[in-house]
Amino acid sequence: MTQQNGESIPLNPQLDINCDDTIDLLDLMIMLKAVVGKDIGDLICPDYQAPAYELDGNFNIGLPEAVNLMRVISE
């Protein structure tokens, strides 16, 4: 991820879970809510598809996906 004027700029728009045109901590917070079993249906894009972030083949948001997003955000 790059920064411009203090704002995050997405590297991969598929990781923008909430469709606000940035990949940021809000996307990570939504992922972490899913990891602990919270319903995130009203927080994600209506047309968002699991394969966009899927890493381990179970088509669920889990720790591998959250860790990957943390790596993207920290770049």
PyMOL commands that set and color helices and strands:
alter all, ss='L'
color gray80, all
select helices_A, chain A and resi 13-15+25-35+50-52+63-74
alter helices_A, ss='H'
color red, helices_A
select strands_A, chain A and resi 2-4+7-9
alter strands_A, ss='S'
color yellow, strands_A
deselect
rebuild
show_as cartoon
